């Protein structure tokens, strides 16, 4: 559970970021399923990239213990910002590609 909780946070924040981009930009207008999938995939990928850039790529055993006790490690800025940003970026890219294919 301690390794699954950060991934769940990344997926949820990625979906939120993807939905925000889909609502904000009409050129990224697409169905709900592509927005959800690209947001979730982008959320996990964005949080992984941000974590590796900031030096938090590995799982710390003490952090895993803290995660078992609560939400402390799962809800951190790497997971939230990386998830939302990655979901938003990938959803924007997928929306632009889908729009280009329609023309």
PyMOL commands that place a pseudoatom at each C-alpha (Angstrom):
pseudoatom trace, name=CA, resn=UNK, resi=1, chain=A, elem=C, hetatm=0, pos=[0.000, 0.000, 0.000]
pseudoatom trace, name=CA, resn=UNK, resi=2, chain=A, elem=C, hetatm=0, pos=[2.876, 2.375, 0.733]
pseudoatom trace, name=CA, resn=UNK, resi=3, chain=A, elem=C, hetatm=0, pos=[4.051, 2.250, -2.884]
pseudoatom trace, name=CA, resn=UNK, resi=4, chain=A, elem=C, hetatm=0, pos=[0.557, 2.308, -4.375]
pseudoatom trace, name=CA, resn=UNK, resi=5, chain=A, elem=C, hetatm=0, pos=[-0.665, 5.462, -2.628]
pseudoatom trace, name=CA, resn=UNK, resi=6, chain=A, elem=C, hetatm=0, pos=[1.727, 7.889, -4.384]
pseudoatom trace, name=CA, resn=UNK, resi=7, chain=A, elem=C, hetatm=0, pos=[0.729, 6.416, -7.749]
pseudoatom trace, name=CA, resn=UNK, resi=8, chain=A, elem=C, hetatm=0, pos=[-2.943, 6.914, -6.926]
pseudoatom trace, name=CA, resn=UNK, resi=9, chain=A, elem=C, hetatm=0, pos=[-2.239, 10.555, -6.017]
pseudoatom trace, name=CA, resn=UNK, resi=10, chain=A, elem=C, hetatm=0, pos=[-0.326, 11.008, -9.296]
pseudoatom trace, name=CA, resn=UNK, resi=11, chain=A, elem=C, hetatm=0, pos=[-3.137, 9.488, -11.360]
pseudoatom trace, name=CA, resn=UNK, resi=12, chain=A, elem=C, hetatm=0, pos=[-5.841, 11.587, -9.675]
pseudoatom trace, name=CA, resn=UNK, resi=13, chain=A, elem=C, hetatm=0, pos=[-3.907, 14.848, -9.975]
pseudoatom trace, name=CA, resn=UNK, resi=14, chain=A, elem=C, hetatm=0, pos=[-3.046, 13.971, -13.583]
pseudoatom trace, name=CA, resn=UNK, resi=15, chain=A, elem=C, hetatm=0, pos=[-6.715, 13.501, -14.390]
pseudoatom trace, name=CA, resn=UNK, resi=16, chain=A, elem=C, hetatm=0, pos=[-7.497, 16.838, -12.726]
pseudoatom trace, name=CA, resn=UNK, resi=17, chain=A, elem=C, hetatm=0, pos=[-4.761, 18.549, -14.755]
pseudoatom trace, name=CA, resn=UNK, resi=18, chain=A, elem=C, hetatm=0, pos=[-6.013, 16.943, -17.956]
pseudoatom trace, name=CA, resn=UNK, resi=19, chain=A, elem=C, hetatm=0, pos=[-9.584, 18.004, -17.287]
pseudoatom trace, name=CA, resn=UNK, resi=20, chain=A, elem=C, hetatm=0, pos=[-8.436, 21.561, -16.581]
pseudoatom trace, name=CA, resn=UNK, resi=21, chain=A, elem=C, hetatm=0, pos=[-6.610, 21.764, -19.910]
pseudoatom trace, name=CA, resn=UNK, resi=22, chain=A, elem=C, hetatm=0, pos=[-9.560, 20.258, -21.722]
pseudoatom trace, name=CA, resn=UNK, resi=23, chain=A, elem=C, hetatm=0, pos=[-11.885, 22.856, -20.215]
pseudoatom trace, name=CA, resn=UNK, resi=24, chain=A, elem=C, hetatm=0, pos=[-9.529, 25.792, -20.718]
pseudoatom trace, name=CA, resn=UNK, resi=25, chain=A, elem=C, hetatm=0, pos=[-8.476, 25.243, -24.321]
pseudoatom trace, name=CA, resn=UNK, resi=26, chain=A, elem=C, hetatm=0, pos=[-11.043, 24.587, -26.984]
pseudoatom trace, name=CA, resn=UNK, resi=27, chain=A, elem=C, hetatm=0, pos=[-8.380, 23.273, -29.390]
pseudoatom trace, name=CA, resn=UNK, resi=28, chain=A, elem=C, hetatm=0, pos=[-7.784, 20.440, -26.907]
pseudoatom trace, name=CA, resn=UNK, resi=29, chain=A, elem=C, hetatm=0, pos=[-11.473, 19.544, -27.046]
pseudoatom trace, name=CA, resn=UNK, resi=30, chain=A, elem=C, hetatm=0, pos=[-11.886, 15.784, -27.099]
pseudoatom trace, name=CA, resn=UNK, resi=31, chain=A, elem=C, hetatm=0, pos=[-13.965, 13.114, -25.450]
pseudoatom trace, name=CA, resn=UNK, resi=32, chain=A, elem=C, hetatm=0, pos=[-13.762, 12.256, -21.768]
pseudoatom trace, name=CA, resn=UNK, resi=33, chain=A, elem=C, hetatm=0, pos=[-11.955, 8.945, -22.230]
pseudoatom trace, name=CA, resn=UNK, resi=34, chain=A, elem=C, hetatm=0, pos=[-8.909, 10.406, -24.023]
pseudoatom trace, name=CA, resn=UNK, resi=35, chain=A, elem=C, hetatm=0, pos=[-8.733, 13.227, -21.452]
pseudoatom trace, name=CA, resn=UNK, resi=36, chain=A, elem=C, hetatm=0, pos=[-8.868, 10.789, -18.547]
pseudoatom trace, name=CA, resn=UNK, resi=37, chain=A, elem=C, hetatm=0, pos=[-6.345, 8.370, -20.040]
pseudoatom trace, name=CA, resn=UNK, resi=38, chain=A, elem=C, hetatm=0, pos=[-3.856, 11.012, -21.150]
pseudoatom trace, name=CA, resn=UNK, resi=39, chain=A, elem=C, hetatm=0, pos=[-4.227, 12.822, -17.828]
pseudoatom trace, name=CA, resn=UNK, resi=40, chain=A, elem=C, hetatm=0, pos=[-3.597, 9.661, -15.814]
pseudoatom trace, name=CA, resn=UNK, resi=41, chain=A, elem=C, hetatm=0, pos=[-0.607, 8.552, -17.905]
pseudoatom trace, name=CA, resn=UNK, resi=42, chain=A, elem=C, hetatm=0, pos=[0.807, 12.067, -17.968]
pseudoatom trace, name=CA, resn=UNK, resi=43, chain=A, elem=C, hetatm=0, pos=[0.332, 12.382, -14.216]
pseudoatom trace, name=CA, resn=UNK, resi=44, chain=A, elem=C, hetatm=0, pos=[2.402, 9.317, -13.426]
pseudoatom trace, name=CA, resn=UNK, resi=45, chain=A, elem=C, hetatm=0, pos=[5.035, 10.236, -16.011]
pseudoatom trace, name=CA, resn=UNK, resi=46, chain=A, elem=C, hetatm=0, pos=[5.232, 13.872, -14.959]
pseudoatom trace, name=CA, resn=UNK, resi=47, chain=A, elem=C, hetatm=0, pos=[5.613, 13.003, -11.288]
pseudoatom trace, name=CA, resn=UNK, resi=48, chain=A, elem=C, hetatm=0, pos=[8.327, 10.460, -12.127]
pseudoatom trace, name=CA, resn=UNK, resi=49, chain=A, elem=C, hetatm=0, pos=[10.232, 12.997, -14.209]
pseudoatom trace, name=CA, resn=UNK, resi=50, chain=A, elem=C, hetatm=0, pos=[9.890, 15.713, -11.569]
pseudoatom trace, name=CA, resn=UNK, resi=51, chain=A, elem=C, hetatm=0, pos=[10.924, 13.288, -8.853]
pseudoatom trace, name=CA, resn=UNK, resi=52, chain=A, elem=C, hetatm=0, pos=[14.039, 12.249, -10.727]
pseudoatom trace, name=CA, resn=UNK, resi=53, chain=A, elem=C, hetatm=0, pos=[14.951, 15.862, -11.508]
pseudoatom trace, name=CA, resn=UNK, resi=54, chain=A, elem=C, hetatm=0, pos=[14.626, 16.844, -7.859]
pseudoatom trace, name=CA, resn=UNK, resi=55, chain=A, elem=C, hetatm=0, pos=[16.526, 13.786, -6.653]
pseudoatom trace, name=CA, resn=UNK, resi=56, chain=A, elem=C, hetatm=0, pos=[13.587, 11.900, -5.190]
pseudoatom trace, name=CA, resn=UNK, resi=57, chain=A, elem=C, hetatm=0, pos=[13.412, 9.094, -7.716]
pseudoatom trace, name=CA, resn=UNK, resi=58, chain=A, elem=C, hetatm=0, pos=[14.033, 6.206, -5.333]
pseudoatom trace, name=CA, resn=UNK, resi=59, chain=A, elem=C, hetatm=0, pos=[11.839, 4.933, -2.533]
pseudoatom trace, name=CA, resn=UNK, resi=60, chain=A, elem=C, hetatm=0, pos=[13.243, 5.702, 0.888]
pseudoatom trace, name=CA, resn=UNK, resi=61, chain=A, elem=C, hetatm=0, pos=[12.555, 2.920, 3.449]
pseudoatom trace, name=CA, resn=UNK, resi=62, chain=A, elem=C, hetatm=0, pos=[11.783, 5.467, 6.157]
pseudoatom trace, name=CA, resn=UNK, resi=63, chain=A, elem=C, hetatm=0, pos=[9.406, 7.212, 3.755]
pseudoatom trace, name=CA, resn=UNK, resi=64, chain=A, elem=C, hetatm=0, pos=[7.665, 3.908, 3.081]
pseudoatom trace, name=CA, resn=UNK, resi=65, chain=A, elem=C, hetatm=0, pos=[7.197, 3.438, 6.817]
pseudoatom trace, name=CA, resn=UNK, resi=66, chain=A, elem=C, hetatm=0, pos=[5.757, 6.922, 7.132]
pseudoatom trace, name=CA, resn=UNK, resi=67, chain=A, elem=C, hetatm=0, pos=[3.401, 6.232, 4.236]
pseudoatom trace, name=CA, resn=UNK, resi=68, chain=A, elem=C, hetatm=0, pos=[2.142, 3.143, 6.003]
pseudoatom trace, name=CA, resn=UNK, resi=69, chain=A, elem=C, hetatm=0, pos=[1.267, 5.328, 8.976]
pseudoatom trace, name=CA, resn=UNK, resi=70, chain=A, elem=C, hetatm=0, pos=[-0.502, 8.013, 6.968]
pseudoatom trace, name=CA, resn=UNK, resi=71, chain=A, elem=C, hetatm=0, pos=[-0.602, 10.100, 3.832]
pseudoatom trace, name=CA, resn=UNK, resi=72, chain=A, elem=C, hetatm=0, pos=[2.594, 12.037, 4.578]
pseudoatom trace, name=CA, resn=UNK, resi=73, chain=A, elem=C, hetatm=0, pos=[4.794, 10.823, 1.730]
pseudoatom trace, name=CA, resn=UNK, resi=74, chain=A, elem=C, hetatm=0, pos=[2.087, 10.277, -0.855]
pseudoatom trace, name=CA, resn=UNK, resi=75, chain=A, elem=C, hetatm=0, pos=[0.804, 13.817, -0.638]
pseudoatom trace, name=CA, resn=UNK, resi=76, chain=A, elem=C, hetatm=0, pos=[3.890, 15.857, -1.398]
pseudoatom trace, name=CA, resn=UNK, resi=77, chain=A, elem=C, hetatm=0, pos=[4.668, 18.506, -3.984]
pseudoatom trace, name=CA, resn=UNK, resi=78, chain=A, elem=C, hetatm=0, pos=[6.486, 16.093, -6.314]
pseudoatom trace, name=CA, resn=UNK, resi=79, chain=A, elem=C, hetatm=0, pos=[3.404, 13.920, -6.652]
pseudoatom trace, name=CA, resn=UNK, resi=80, chain=A, elem=C, hetatm=0, pos=[0.862, 16.729, -6.785]
pseudoatom trace, name=CA, resn=UNK, resi=81, chain=A, elem=C, hetatm=0, pos=[2.647, 19.231, -9.032]
pseudoatom trace, name=CA, resn=UNK, resi=82, chain=A, elem=C, hetatm=0, pos=[4.279, 16.589, -11.204]
pseudoatom trace, name=CA, resn=UNK, resi=83, chain=A, elem=C, hetatm=0, pos=[0.988, 14.749, -11.586]
pseudoatom trace, name=CA, resn=UNK, resi=84, chain=A, elem=C, hetatm=0, pos=[-1.086, 17.810, -12.431]
pseudoatom trace, name=CA, resn=UNK, resi=85, chain=A, elem=C, hetatm=0, pos=[1.557, 19.282, -14.720]
pseudoatom trace, name=CA, resn=UNK, resi=86, chain=A, elem=C, hetatm=0, pos=[2.260, 16.024, -16.525]
pseudoatom trace, name=CA, resn=UNK, resi=87, chain=A, elem=C, hetatm=0, pos=[-1.440, 15.326, -16.986]
pseudoatom trace, name=CA, resn=UNK, resi=88, chain=A, elem=C, hetatm=0, pos=[-2.059, 18.815, -18.322]
pseudoatom trace, name=CA, resn=UNK, resi=89, chain=A, elem=C, hetatm=0, pos=[0.892, 18.720, -20.717]
pseudoatom trace, name=CA, resn=UNK, resi=90, chain=A, elem=C, hetatm=0, pos=[0.129, 15.275, -22.130]
pseudoatom trace, name=CA, resn=UNK, resi=91, chain=A, elem=C, hetatm=0, pos=[-3.579, 16.069, -22.502]
pseudoatom trace, name=CA, resn=UNK, resi=92, chain=A, elem=C, hetatm=0, pos=[-2.702, 19.260, -24.372]
pseudoatom trace, name=CA, resn=UNK, resi=93, chain=A, elem=C, hetatm=0, pos=[-0.396, 17.334, -26.700]
pseudoatom trace, name=CA, resn=UNK, resi=94, chain=A, elem=C, hetatm=0, pos=[-2.977, 14.611, -27.330]
pseudoatom trace, name=CA, resn=UNK, resi=95, chain=A, elem=C, hetatm=0, pos=[-5.649, 17.254, -27.964]
pseudoatom trace, name=CA, resn=UNK, resi=96, chain=A, elem=C, hetatm=0, pos=[-3.440, 19.068, -30.468]
pseudoatom trace, name=CA, resn=UNK, resi=97, chain=A, elem=C, hetatm=0, pos=[-2.603, 15.827, -32.279]
pseudoatom trace, name=CA, resn=UNK, resi=98, chain=A, elem=C, hetatm=0, pos=[-6.255, 14.789, -32.403]
pseudoatom trace, name=CA, resn=UNK, resi=99, chain=A, elem=C, hetatm=0, pos=[-7.224, 18.222, -33.755]
pseudoatom trace, name=CA, resn=UNK, resi=100, chain=A, elem=C, hetatm=0, pos=[-4.515, 18.036, -36.418]
pseudoatom trace, name=CA, resn=UNK, resi=101, chain=A, elem=C, hetatm=0, pos=[-5.765, 14.608, -37.476]
pseudoatom trace, name=CA, resn=UNK, resi=102, chain=A, elem=C, hetatm=0, pos=[-9.316, 15.954, -37.928]
pseudoatom trace, name=CA, resn=UNK, resi=103, chain=A, elem=C, hetatm=0, pos=[-8.186, 18.556, -40.461]
for i in range(1, 103): cmd.bond("trace and resi %d" % i, "trace and resi %d" % (i + 1))
show_as sticks, trace
zoom trace
